[in-house]
Amino acid sequence: MTRKSMAAILLLCCLIIPAFSNGQGESNFPNRPVQNVFPWSPGSTYAASQVVANAMAENMGTTMSVTSTTGAGGVKAAMTVMSKPADGYTVFDAYVAPLILAPLFGKADYTFEDWKPLYGVASNAFTIVVRKDDERFPDLTALIEYAKAHPGELKYCAGGDVSLPHMAAASLLKNTGAVTRHVPYNDTNEGIKDMLAGELDFDIMNSGGYQTFKDDVRILAVLSDLPQPAFPGQPLAKDFGYCIGLDGLAATGWTWWVVHKDTPDDITEILRTALKEALDDPKVQKSLSDMGYLPMPTDVYSPENYTEECTIMTAQLKSALAAIEWEKEEIKKY
């Protein structure tokens, strides 16, 4: 190789390298569609994510698809994102299950610290419901007092065993001393149907399930310390003097949008700015609220607060795991 050829190669390297070094990405990002990897089957939460994705993409002058990638409690979606290039074109719709619970259970080889946060997006509370015609329990106090007087008799469903709604329910029951039997279901709708058939006594339901079955069920209380648009005017557990033991968003299903930790800083900032503008848009907030979701304020659930919020969440959910263990030990007595 001649000296002229080598000099030409060095000059080309000098022109190319600065665009990709020091945490810098391509200068014209995005120049193609961005993908949001969604960890659940299409449904109401999928539709909510698409609302946010559309607004975010419009702010960047591109399009953004929401791709359902199910399996392993959201871990499959997480690993899909991790396998993609860290170029900002793949965003993970990271719900609490894959982001916090899976690492907590030892079912994931990553932690929340292995992601670069954009913003918290929305939360979805759970509620205790009974059949509309069940006259035994006019309110939450009646159910709790009955369960305390008849330990081990009542049966309920909160989805899968050791799921987030199960944690919220077990925490409330432990704090009140009410011993009931959890019957796990892989398909939460099947659990609701069995309750309506009289095989279960109560159910822990999210906003999507409530919208589907609201003509057949009656809400006793919302398991959150935050008023929820999905259940307007409905009482919170604390209104009856009961403590769930999980405050803030720890008792709810929520999602942070994150990217691969090696995503260049300038690209990450473009994504953050576009997502913040979308979440601060009153039209987007109204759409999420109308769908039953609580928009997460960007001044609280910001990239700067991500580590602190996830650390608090992890500690609270560890205590909820202890509540489930209490429930299992108590039910053995009956």
N, C-alpha and C positions, 0 to 999 in steps of 0.2 A: 504493500500500500504506500502510495506516495505521500509526501508531506502535505500536498494540496488536498488530497482526498481526506486525510486525517483531520485537517483543519476544517474542512467542510462538515464532517461528521460532528466535530466538537461544537461548531457553531449551531448546528441543528439541535443538538442536545441542550444547548444554552437557551434556545427558544422554546423548547418543549417542556423541560423539567420544571420551571417556575410555576407553570399552570397546575402541576400536580403535587408539588412539594409544600412543606410547611402547612399542612392541613388544608390546602386549597384544591378545589375541584375544577371542573370544566367551567369556562368563563360564561357560557351561554346556557347554563342549567335553568330550567329543564328544556331540552329540545326534542323530547318525545314523551309519551304518556307515563304517568307515575302509577304504581300499583299499591293498593292497600290490601294487605293479607289479613283476612278476617277469620277467627278461629272456630266459628260455629256455623251451623246450617243456616241458610237464608230464612229470615223471619223479621220480626219487628226491630230487633237490634241491628240486623243487617241493613234494613231500610234507613235507620237513623244514621248509621255510618255513611251510607251513600249520600245523604243530605249534606253532611259535613264535607265529605270528599269532593262533591260537586262544587261547593263554595270555595274550598281550598284550591282546587284546580283552576277555577276561574281567576282567582287572585294571582296565579302563576302563569296564566295564559296557556294552559294545557288541559288535558283530561286526566281523570283519576278513576280507575276501576276498583271496585271492592270485590275481591276474590275469596270465596268461601273455601277454607282449607281445614277440614275437621280431623279430629283424632287425638287421642291421648290427653284429653282435657285441655286442649289448646297448645300443647307442646309441639305437635306436628307443625302447626303454623309457625311457631317460633323458630323451629329448626329450619323451616323452609326459608324464612327471611335471613337467617344466619348463613345459609348456604349461597345466598345471592351476593353479587359484588356490593361493596360498601360505597355506592355511588349516589345514594339518595333517591333512586328510582323505585325502591321497595320500602314501604312503611308498614310496621307491624301494629295492628289494632289490638293492643295488649291488655286484655282483661285481667282482673285480679287472679283468676284461676291459674293461667299460665305464668303470669308475672311474679306472683307471690306464693300461691299455694303449692304449685308444682315443685319449686325449689325447696319449700318448707317440708314437703313430704319425701324429698329425695328422689323425685321423679323427673328432674331436669338437671342437666349439667351446666346450668347457668344460674345467675341470680339477677335481680333487678339492676344491679350495678354493672352488668355486662351490656347495657343498652344506653343509647344516648337519647334523652327525653326530648320530645317536642312540647306537648301540653296535655293536661288532663282534659278529657272531652265531655263525658256524661256519666251519670250514675242512674241506677235502677233499683229502687227499694223493694223489699219483700213485705208481705202482709199475711196475717193469720186470718184464714177464712173458714167458715162452716157452711153447711147446706142452708139455703135460705129458709127452709121449713123446719130446721132443727131448733126447737124451742127450749132445749136444755141450757143453752148458753146465750143469753141476751146480750152479754158483753164479755170482755176479756176477763174481768174479775170472776165472773161466774165459771168460766172454763178453768181458770187457775185454782179456784177453791174446790171445784169438783175433782180435779186431778189430785189435789193434796188429800182429799178425803177418800179417794179411791185410787191409790197408787198402783201404777202398772196396768190400769184398765183401759185408758184411752190410747188409741193408735193414730198416728199421723204420718204424713209424707212430706218430705222437704227435698224431693229429688233424690239424687244419689247419696250414698252414705259418705259422710265427712265432706259434703259439699258446702259452699258458702251459706246457702239458706239453712242447711242443717246446723251449721255453726251458730247462726243468729238465733235460731229457735232453741237450741240446747243451752245457749248462754242465758236466755230469758228464763227457761224452765229451771235451770240450776239456781239462779238468783232468787227464784220464788219458792224453791223446794218442791216443785210439781214434777212428779215422776210419771212419764208417759213413754210409750213404745214407738220408736221410729221405724217405719217400714220403707226401705229404700226402693226407688224405682229408677231405672235408666231413662225411661220416658216419663217426664213429669206429668204429661197430659193423662197418662194411664193412671197415675196416682190420683189425679183430680177426679177422673171418672169413677174410680173405686170409692172415693169419698162420697160422691153423689149417689152411688149405689148403696151406701150405708155400711160398706166394709171398713172404712176409716172414719174417724171422728172429726178431724180437722186437717187443714192443708196449709203449707207455706207456699205462697204464690207470688210470682213476679207480675209486672204490669202487663206483659204479653199474655200470660195465662188468664189474668183477670179480665182483659178485654174480650177474650174468647168465651169465658164462662160467667161473666158478670150477672147474667140473668138468673143464674142458678145458685149463686153463692152470696154470702153476707160477710162483710169485713168486720172483724172484731177489733183489730188494731194494726197499725203500720209499724214494722220493726225498724224504726229509724228515729233519730232525734232531730231530723230535718223534715219539714213539710214537703210532701211529694206531689208533683202535678198529676201523677197517674191516679192518685187517690184523693181528689179534692174534698176537703171537709171531713175526712175520716180521722178518727183519733189516733194519736201515737201511743205507744206502750207507756211512755212516761206520763201521759195524761191520766193514767190509772195509778200512778205512783210506783211503777215497776221500772227497774233498771236492766237494760239489755246487757250492759257490760262492754258494749262496743259503741264508741261515739264517732262523730264525724262520718266518714264514708266507710268505716270498717264493717258496718252491718249491711252494706249494699253491694250490688254488682256494679263495677265501675270500669272505665277503660282509660288508659293513657295511650297516646300514639307515640311510638318510639322508632328509632332507626338503629342500624348496626353501629356499634360503638366506634368503628373506624371511619365512619362517614366524615368527609372533610368538613371543617368548621364553617366555611362560607356557604356550602350547600345546606348544611343543617340550619343555618340562620335564615336562608331563603324559605325553607320548609316551615320553620317556626313562625316567621312573619306571616306567611300565607295562612297557616292554621289559626293563629291568633286573630287575624282579621275576620276569618270565617266564624270563629266562636264568639267574637264580640258583635257580630252582625245581628241586630234585633230580629230579622226575618229567620235566620237560622235558629236562634234561641226559641222563637215561637214555634217553629216546626218541631224541634225536639220536645218542647213542653207539651204540644198537642199530641205527640206520640207517646207521652207518659214518661219522658226522661227528664232528669234534672241537669241542665247544663252546668258544667263545672267552671266557676269563675277563673279567668286566666290570670288574675292578680294573685290568686292563692295557689292554684295548681299549675304553677309555672316551672320552667326548667330549673330555676334556682332552688325551688322547694321540693323537687322530685325525690331526692335522696332522703330528706327528712320525713316526707309524707309516707314513703314506702317503708322506712324503718319503723315508724309508729304503727303502720298497718301490720307489719310482720309481728311485732310484739303483741298487739291486740288479738290477732288471729291465733297466736300460740295459746293465749288464755282461752280462746274459744275451743281449741282442740282439747284442752283440759276439761271443758264443760261436756264435751261429747263423751270423754272417758268416764266422767261422773255419771252421765246418763246410762251408759252401758253397764256400769257396776251396780247402779241402783236397780235397774230393771231385772238383774239376775236374782234379786231378793223376792221377786214376785212372779 
